[in-house]
Amino acid sequence: MGTETKCKFCLISSGESNAKIVYANDFCLGFLDIRPVFPGHVLVIPRKHYVTLPDLPNDLVLPLFKAVRTLSEAIPKAMEAEGTFVGINNKISQSVPHLHVHVVPRRRGDGLRGFFWPRQKYPNEAAMEEVARKIREAVDAIVN
């Protein structure tokens, strides 16, 4: 009982703090973000404390993303939206250090695109290949 006792999301998970719950099962919860990008913005969390996606045990990835998939279908219906954005921050921009997946309703022209992901090009094919090689090596080190 270290960090978990002070974690805002652990307090919600344990029922010690209130939230507008929209989804619940034995493994995870979905609740309204109190500062939504758009109304209907939901956070999906594992009930147990994990800080980032890499910390989540492999056998718990499927249950978490089944909930995310369900909410990705339900939220557009409920909010009369055209789709959703699904995102996770790992450490950087992670306002609460408890793994959470954002499911945000989207509509064409809602303004999220431009400021959210400024895009850039690789300077050349060699630079792109170098980045790909580094990532492949890191994946191999994790998998093998």
Secondary structure in CASP SS format (residue, H / E / C, confidence):
PFRMAT SS
TARGET T0000
AUTHOR 0000-0000-0000
METHOD secondary structure of the structure
MODEL  1
M C 1.00
G C 1.00
T H 1.00
E H 1.00
T H 1.00
K H 1.00
C C 1.00
K H 1.00
F H 1.00
C H 1.00
L H 1.00
I H 1.00
S H 1.00
S H 1.00
G C 1.00
E C 1.00
S C 1.00
N C 1.00
A C 1.00
K C 1.00
I E 1.00
V E 1.00
Y E 1.00
A E 1.00
N C 1.00
D C 1.00
F C 1.00
C E 1.00
L E 1.00
G E 1.00
F E 1.00
L E 1.00
D C 1.00
I C 1.00
R C 1.00
P C 1.00
V C 1.00
F C 1.00
P C 1.00
G C 1.00
H C 1.00
V E 1.00
L E 1.00
V E 1.00
I E 1.00
P E 1.00
R C 1.00
K C 1.00
H C 1.00
Y C 1.00
V C 1.00
T C 1.00
L H 1.00
P H 1.00
D H 1.00
L C 1.00
P C 1.00
N H 1.00
D H 1.00
L H 1.00
V H 1.00
L H 1.00
P H 1.00
L H 1.00
F H 1.00
K H 1.00
A H 1.00
V H 1.00
R H 1.00
T H 1.00
L H 1.00
S H 1.00
E H 1.00
A H 1.00
I H 1.00
P H 1.00
K H 1.00
A H 1.00
M H 1.00
E C 1.00
A C 1.00
E C 1.00
G E 1.00
T E 1.00
F E 1.00
V E 1.00
G E 1.00
I E 1.00
N C 1.00
N C 1.00
K C 1.00
I C 1.00
S C 1.00
Q C 1.00
S C 1.00
V C 1.00
P C 1.00
H C 1.00
L C 1.00
H C 1.00
V E 1.00
H E 1.00
V E 1.00
V E 1.00
P E 1.00
R E 1.00
R C 1.00
R C 1.00
G C 1.00
D C 1.00
G C 1.00
L H 1.00
R H 1.00
G H 1.00
F H 1.00
F H 1.00
W C 1.00
P C 1.00
R C 1.00
Q C 1.00
K C 1.00
Y C 1.00
P C 1.00
N C 1.00
E H 1.00
A H 1.00
A H 1.00
M H 1.00
E H 1.00
E H 1.00
V H 1.00
A H 1.00
R H 1.00
K H 1.00
I H 1.00
R H 1.00
E H 1.00
A H 1.00
V H 1.00
D H 1.00
A H 1.00
I H 1.00
V H 1.00
N C 1.00
END
